Amino acid sequence: MTTNPTDNAEQVAYWNGAAARRWLDLDAKQDVVFAPITEALFARARLAQGERVLDVGCGGGGMTIDIASRVGPTGRAVGLDVSRPMLAAARQRASPGSPIEFILADAATHVFAPASFDALLSRFGVMFFADPVGAFANLRGALRRGGRAVFACWRAAKLNTWQMTPLRAALRCVPRLPELGPEDPGPFSFADDARVRRVLDRAGFAKIELAAIDLEIDIAAGQGFESAVATAQSIGAASRAIEGRSEHERAAAVEEIRAALAPLRRGDALPLGAALWIATAVNP
């Protein structure tokens, strides 16, 4: 998916269409699958009671709700996303009276009140900006002086077997998708740590650090082998490869995915490798 360098319209359309429905079908399970990543993110964010925190690309709101529990009743958790269906689900999940707000907006262009947040967090929500420097400059304006940005983004695709194992299997039955350039908006656009540092530096951030995290995530979420197959065909690279294909092609691809995953199962779990950066930076 390519875009005009200053226009996120394609991404907005994508996350309000079939992609949002796929993710929402597995929303609760995704929070379980990504739980080790979320904990690594929080370990570096060091949220405190009473802080005001922005969750960029909040999706179905699971992490925003977790943020609210950590900042307590005197804090504030604000989830922001471009996806109307995801935010509708997030609002339903949030408990009435909790210190949570959800905003339908593009983080790259939304007019934030200056210095209105102590921290911004994101779990895989910042790799899709058409103009990442401009987007992060806009987000920095929402942080108080000394406020911090902490986000997770994927490292190289080849290191993420949770995505590449199902994808390689699916490609035995469906054509390859058009190749994205290394800096085109997409899940791996921040794979290069030098690029991430450059983007944050040009956006005005300081004290930029990237920690390489390697762990296993259970794509079955402890629910058995068929749960893993459902995850593999619904989110990640394989899901994009089989989206829009004929029923015959899709069925064949799912069988190939099933065969590739079968030897990797461990009881009710199916752990696969995940490689990511957790980036931290400060608004000077």
N, C-alpha and C positions, 0 to 999 in steps of 0.2 A: 504494500500500500504506500503510494507516494503522495505527497501533498505540496502545495505551494509553500515556500519557506515561512510565510507569515499566516497561514490559514490552517486551522485545525478542523475545518468543516467535515472532511472525510472521516476523521476520527470520531467526531461527534455523531455522525450518521452511523458509523460502525457500532458504536457502543449503545445506540438506541435501537438496534435491529436484532438480528439473530444471535449475535454474540452475547448480548445482555440476557436473552432468554436462556441460552446454554449455561451461562454462569449462574443464573438464578436457580435453575433446576438443581444445581449442586451446591448452592450457597453455604448451607450449614456444614456440608462435608468439606468444602474448601477450607473453612476455618480450622478444621481438624487437621487436614493435610498440611497446611501452612503453619500450624502451631509452633513448630521448632523455629521457623523463620521469624514469626512474630515475637517470640520470646527473645531471640537474638537482637531484634530491633529495639525492644523495650530495654534490654540490658544496657544499650548504648545511649538511649534517650534519657534515662534517669529522670523520669517524670516525678514531679512532686505535687503534694496536695495543694490545691488552689491555683494551679497553673492553667492557662488558656492555651489549648492545643488545636491545631488545624490538621486534619487528616485528608491529604490530597489524593484524589482518586479512591474514595472510600468504598465504592461499590455497594454491596448489600449491608454495609454498616457494622459488620462484626467487630472490626478492630476499633472503630469509633466508640462502640459501646464499652470495649475493654479499656480504652483511654479514659472514658468517663469514670469508670470504677477506680482508676488509679489517681485521678486528680481530685476525686471526691466532690461533695456537694458544694464546696466553695470554689471549685474550678469550673472549666467549661470545655467541652469537646465539640468541635465543629467538623462535620464531614462534608466534603465538597466533591462533586462528581458531575460529569456531563450527561450521565445516563438517567433519564427520567424513570424507566422501570426499576432500575437498581435502587434509586432513592426512595421510590414508593415502598419497596420491600424493607429498606432500612428504617423508614419511619414506623412501619408496622412492628418491627423488632424492638424498637426502643421503648423502655418502660415510661409510662406517663409520669411527668414531673422530674425526670432525670435531667441532669445538666448537659443536654445534647441538643444540637441544632444541625439540620441538614440543608445544604444549599445546592441548588441546581445551577451550575455555572462552570465556565472554563477557567481553570486556575491561571492560564496564561494572560487572560484579559480582564478578569473580574476586578472590580474596583473595591479593594479592601480598605477598611479604616486603617490609617497608618499606625504601626506599632501596636496592633491589637492582639498579638499572640506572643506567648513565651517560647513556643516551639511549633515546628511543623514536622509531621511525620508522613511517610508514604511507604506502603508495601506494594511495589511494582506499579505505581501510578504515575511515574514521571518520565517514562521512556518514550512517550508518544507525542511529545510537543514538536510542532513543526519548527518553532524557533525556541530551542531550549534556553538560550542565554536570556532572551526577552522574558520568557516565562519565569525563570528563576529570579530575575531582577524584580519582576512584579511580586513574586512571593516574598522576596527579601523585604520589600516595603511593608509587608504585613507583620513582620517581626519587630519586636522591640530591640533596642540596642543590646547586644549580648545574647539575643535570642538565637536558638539553634535549629538547624535543619538536620534531620536524620531520616535517611531513606534506604530502602533495599532495591537493588536492581540486579538483573541477571548478568553473570559473566558469560564467557563464550558458549555458544550453543553446544559445541562438541563436548563440553564438560557437564552438561545437564542431561544425564541419561534419562531422567524422568520424562523429558520431552523427546529426545532423539531416538530412544528405543521404539516407542510407538510410531514415530514418524517414519523411520526407515522401513518398518513393516508395512505401513500404509502405502508407501511409495512403490511397492511391488504391484499395486493394483490401480493407482491413480497417478495422473501426471504431476510433475513437480510444479509448485507455485513459482511465479516470477521471482527472481532473486532480488532481494532488497540490498541497497548499498549499506555499508557499515554504519552510516550516520543517518539513514532514513528512519523516520519514526517507526517503532516496532519494538517487540519485547527485548531484543538484543542490541538496541542502539546505544546502550551505555556499557557494553561489554568491555570497552577499552578504558582502563582507569585513567590514562592520560587525557582522554577526551572529557571524562567526568570532571577531572580537576580543572581543565581549561574552561569548561562551561561555568562551573561555580566561581572560578576566579574572575572571569569576565562579567559575571552577574553581580560582582561586588562582595562575595563572601570571603571570609578569612578562616584560618585554622582548619583547612580542608584536610580530612583524613579519610582513607578508604581501607576497610578491613576485609580481607578475603575470607569468606565463610564457605566451608565444605561440610555438608551433612547429608543425611538420608531423609527423604520424606516418604511416608507410606501413602501411595496413591489410592490404596484401598480404604484408608481411614479405619482400619481394623474391622471392616465389614465383609471381608472375603474377596475371592478372586473376581467374581463378576462385577463387584463394585469398582475394582481397579480398572477393568475393561471399560466400564461406563465413564470413569474419569478420563481415561486416555483418549476416548473418542469424542469427548465433550469439551475439554479445555486443552490448551497447549497447541503445539505445532501440528500434531496429527489431526486435531479437530479442524484446523484451518484447511488442511490438505483435502479432507473429504467433504467439506462443506460444499453444497451445491452439486455434488456428483450424483449420478443415477443411482437408483436403489440397488441395482446389481453391483455397481462399483463399490458403493458404500458397504454393502454386506460382505463383499470379498475382502475389503480392506480391514473390516472389523475382525474377520476370521484370522487374517494375518497378524493383527495386533494381539489377538488372543493367543495365538501360537507362540509369538515372541515373548509374551509375558509369562506364560505358564511355567517355564523352568525357574523363574525368579521368585515365585511365591514362597512365603514363609508363614505357614499356618493361615490365619485370616489376614495377614499383612502382605504388602508387596512393596518393599522399600527400594527406592531408586535414588541415584545421586543427584544432588542439587548444588550448584556452584553460584555464588552471588557475591556482590559487594554490599557492605553496609557503609554508606557514606555519611560523614558528619561534617558540619561546617557551622560557622558562627557569623551572625550579622555584626560587623564591627561597630 
